[in-house]
Amino acid sequence: MSVQQKLAGKFIVIEGLEGAGKSTAIQYIKNWLMEQGIVQEKIALTREPGGTVLAERMRDIVKMDVEDEQLADKAELLIMYAARVQLVEHKIKPALNAGDVVIGDRHNWSSLAYQGGGRGIDLQLINDIKQVALGNFKADFTLFLDIEPELGLARARGRGELDRIERLAIDFFNRSRAVFKQLVTNEKNAVSIDASLSFEQVESAIIQQLDAWLASL
């Protein structure tokens, strides 16, 4: 089987806290795919929440502050899954069915980590919602960019004004990180990358893990 055949229809996801460098990592992965002979037109990039017209509007709801009305934690969770369903059904699945490789900036783990670990919503409830919304759909390979919340938020502040999520207390991100780390431990096709390293070191680690994954296919 050729490399192109091995990678066709694969869904690769980058997960991590704020400031972990997900956007940069996605570019590393895209470059690696093209080095494997995958043409740019067969590589689809997505982000969550967002990625479709309606899902982007849901993203705005999650990110924005509304005077005199706080977004309830369970409402936030349900909006995340509504946006995810729109993205999966209207963009990710069609791309995978066409033999494209999809690189996702976040997916289901972010809800388990942020709404589960961070917000304290029962993880079994989240998994039940996930099953209703997505069934058994999941990433083929996940890279978790692990970073201390203090460093990640310092990087996020360097990009400009923080949004509603980024302004949450540090304990929120510590709890979220703990869930991410547990998810990596429990998932066979997932790896953790030290995102506090230099860009060159992070890129090298990502490429090394991708090469190992490709060899296992």
C-alpha positions as CSV (number, residue, x, y, z in Angstrom):
1,M,0.0,0.0,0.0
2,S,1.4,3.4,-1.0
3,V,1.8,6.3,1.5
4,Q,-1.1,8.2,-0.2
5,Q,-3.4,5.2,0.2
6,K,-2.4,4.8,3.9
7,L,-3.2,8.5,4.6
8,A,-6.3,8.9,2.5
9,G,-9.4,9.5,4.6
10,K,-7.5,10.0,7.8
11,F,-8.5,12.5,10.5
12,I,-5.6,14.0,12.5
13,V,-6.4,16.2,15.5
14,I,-4.3,18.7,17.5
15,E,-5.4,19.2,21.1
16,G,-4.0,21.5,23.8
17,L,-4.6,24.4,26.1
18,E,-4.5,28.0,25.1
19,G,-1.1,29.1,23.8
20,A,0.1,25.6,23.1
21,G,0.9,26.4,19.5
22,K,-1.8,24.4,17.7
23,S,-2.0,26.6,14.7
24,T,1.8,26.4,14.2
25,A,1.6,22.6,14.7
26,I,-1.1,22.3,12.0
27,Q,1.3,23.9,9.5
28,Y,4.0,21.4,10.5
29,I,1.6,18.6,9.8
30,K,0.4,20.0,6.5
31,N,4.0,20.4,5.4
32,W,4.7,16.8,6.4
33,L,1.7,15.5,4.5
34,M,2.9,17.3,1.4
35,E,6.3,15.7,1.8
36,Q,4.6,12.4,1.8
37,G,3.1,13.2,-1.6
38,I,-0.3,14.5,-0.5
39,V,-1.3,17.4,-2.7
40,Q,-2.5,20.6,-1.0
41,E,-6.0,20.2,-2.5
42,K,-6.4,16.9,-0.7
43,I,-5.6,18.4,2.8
44,A,-8.5,20.0,4.7
45,L,-8.1,22.2,7.7
46,T,-10.8,22.6,10.4
47,R,-11.2,24.2,13.8
48,E,-13.5,23.8,16.7
49,P,-15.8,25.3,17.5
50,G,-16.3,26.6,14.0
51,G,-15.5,25.5,10.5
52,T,-18.9,26.1,8.8
53,V,-21.0,29.2,8.6
54,L,-23.4,28.1,11.4
55,A,-20.7,26.6,13.5
56,E,-18.7,29.9,13.3
57,R,-21.8,31.7,14.7
58,M,-21.9,29.2,17.5
59,R,-18.2,29.9,18.2
60,D,-19.0,33.6,18.5
61,I,-21.6,32.8,21.2
62,V,-19.1,30.7,23.2
63,K,-16.3,33.3,22.9
64,M,-18.2,36.5,23.6
65,D,-19.3,38.2,26.8
66,V,-23.0,39.2,27.1
67,E,-23.9,41.9,29.6
68,D,-26.2,40.7,32.4
69,E,-26.4,37.1,31.2
70,Q,-23.8,34.4,31.8
71,L,-23.6,31.4,29.5
72,A,-24.6,28.4,31.6
73,D,-22.0,25.6,31.6
74,K,-24.3,23.0,30.2
75,A,-25.5,25.4,27.5
76,E,-21.8,25.9,26.6
77,L,-21.4,22.2,26.3
78,L,-24.4,21.7,24.1
79,I,-23.4,24.6,21.8
80,M,-20.0,22.9,21.4
81,Y,-21.6,19.7,20.3
82,A,-24.1,21.4,18.0
83,A,-21.1,23.2,16.3
84,R,-19.2,19.9,16.2
85,V,-22.0,18.0,14.6
86,Q,-22.3,20.8,11.9
87,L,-18.6,20.5,11.2
88,V,-18.4,16.8,11.1
89,E,-21.5,16.3,8.9
90,H,-20.9,19.1,6.5
91,K,-17.1,19.3,6.2
92,I,-15.1,16.5,7.9
93,K,-17.0,13.4,6.8
94,P,-17.4,14.6,3.1
95,A,-13.7,15.4,3.0
96,L,-12.7,12.0,4.5
97,N,-15.1,10.2,2.1
98,A,-13.4,11.9,-0.8
99,G,-10.1,10.5,0.4
100,D,-8.7,13.8,1.8
101,V,-6.6,14.1,5.0
102,V,-8.3,16.3,7.6
103,I,-6.3,18.2,10.2
104,G,-8.4,19.4,13.1
105,D,-7.7,22.2,15.5
106,R,-9.4,20.6,18.5
107,H,-12.1,17.9,18.5
108,N,-14.0,15.9,21.1
109,W,-11.2,15.8,23.7
110,S,-11.6,19.6,24.2
111,S,-15.1,19.2,25.5
112,L,-14.0,16.4,27.9
113,A,-11.1,18.6,29.1
114,Y,-12.7,22.1,29.2
115,Q,-16.4,21.4,30.0
116,G,-15.6,18.2,31.9
117,G,-12.3,18.9,33.7
118,G,-12.5,22.7,33.7
119,R,-16.3,23.2,34.2
120,G,-16.7,20.1,36.3
121,I,-19.5,18.6,34.2
122,D,-19.8,14.8,34.7
123,L,-17.6,13.1,32.1
124,Q,-20.1,10.2,31.6
125,L,-22.7,12.8,30.7
126,I,-20.4,14.3,28.1
127,N,-19.6,10.9,26.7
128,D,-23.3,10.2,26.5
129,I,-23.9,13.4,24.6
130,K,-21.0,12.6,22.3
131,Q,-22.5,9.2,21.5
132,V,-25.8,10.8,20.6
133,A,-24.2,13.5,18.5
134,L,-21.3,11.7,16.8
135,G,-21.7,8.0,17.5
136,N,-18.3,6.2,17.2
137,F,-16.8,8.9,15.0
138,K,-13.3,9.9,16.3
139,A,-9.8,11.0,15.2
140,D,-7.5,8.5,13.7
141,F,-4.5,10.1,15.4
142,T,-4.3,12.8,18.1
143,L,-1.4,14.9,19.1
144,F,-1.7,16.6,22.5
145,L,0.5,19.7,22.9
146,D,1.2,19.8,26.6
147,I,2.0,23.1,28.2
148,E,1.9,24.6,31.7
149,P,-1.2,26.8,31.8
150,E,0.8,29.8,33.0
151,L,3.1,29.7,30.0
152,G,0.3,29.0,27.6
153,L,-1.8,31.9,28.8
154,A,1.3,34.2,28.8
155,R,1.6,33.3,25.1
156,A,-2.1,33.9,24.5
157,R,-1.8,37.3,26.1
158,G,1.0,38.1,23.7
159,R,-1.4,37.6,20.8
160,G,-3.8,40.3,22.1
161,E,-6.9,40.7,24.2
162,L,-8.1,37.4,25.8
163,D,-11.5,36.0,25.1
164,R,-14.1,34.8,27.6
165,I,-12.5,31.3,27.9
166,E,-8.9,32.6,28.1
167,R,-9.8,34.8,31.0
168,L,-10.9,32.0,33.2
169,A,-8.9,31.2,36.4
170,I,-5.7,29.2,36.2
171,D,-7.3,26.3,38.2
172,F,-9.7,25.8,35.3
173,F,-6.8,25.2,32.9
174,N,-5.0,23.0,35.5
175,R,-8.1,20.8,35.7
176,S,-8.5,20.7,31.9
177,R,-4.9,19.8,31.5
178,A,-5.2,16.9,33.9
179,V,-8.1,15.4,31.8
180,F,-6.1,15.9,28.5
181,K,-3.2,14.0,30.0
182,Q,-5.4,11.1,31.1
183,L,-7.0,10.9,27.7
184,V,-3.6,10.6,26.1
185,T,-2.8,7.8,28.5
186,N,-5.9,5.9,27.7
187,E,-5.8,6.3,23.9
188,K,-3.6,4.0,21.7
189,N,-3.5,6.4,18.7
190,A,-2.5,9.5,20.6
191,V,0.8,11.1,21.8
192,S,1.9,13.9,24.0
193,I,4.3,16.6,22.8
194,D,6.1,19.0,25.2
195,A,4.9,22.3,23.8
196,S,7.2,24.4,26.0
197,L,10.2,23.4,23.9
198,S,11.5,25.6,21.0
199,F,9.6,25.7,17.7
200,E,12.3,23.6,16.1
201,Q,12.1,21.0,18.9
202,V,8.3,20.8,18.8
203,E,8.4,20.4,15.0
204,S,11.0,17.6,15.3
205,A,8.9,15.8,17.9
206,I,5.7,16.1,15.9
207,I,7.4,14.8,12.7
208,Q,8.9,11.9,14.6
209,Q,5.5,10.9,16.0
210,L,3.9,11.2,12.6
211,D,6.6,9.1,11.0
212,A,6.0,6.4,13.6
213,W,2.3,6.5,13.2
214,L,2.6,6.2,9.4
215,A,4.9,3.2,9.8
216,S,2.2,1.5,11.9
217,L,-0.6,1.9,9.3
